[in-house]
Amino acid sequence: MSAQKNTPPSNPIDACVRENLEAFFRDLDGQEPHSMHDMLVKLVEKPLFEIVMREAGGNQSKAAQWLGMNRNTLRRKLTDHNL
């Protein structure tokens, strides 16, 4: 058995997020972060919506279905992100 059996499997997105969060904390240089959840959600949502909308050919109903959210919620979030 592998010595890493308790380590969750990594994937490219997971690795990217982890690497960037590590850098974020290094860059804080001892200062405490605040509102990280909101910051991270906003940073991830915009490219997610850009790419999903592109792949869905601009079809908001299809994109909302793919994202598992209500179309009105998607429309509000697209507006929030100026997309």
Secondary structure, DSSP 4 states (H G I P E B T S, - for coil): --TTTTSPPP-HHHHHHHHHHHHHHHHHTTPPP-SHHHHHHHHHHHHHHHHHHHHTTT-HHHHHHHHTS-HHHHHHHHHHTT-
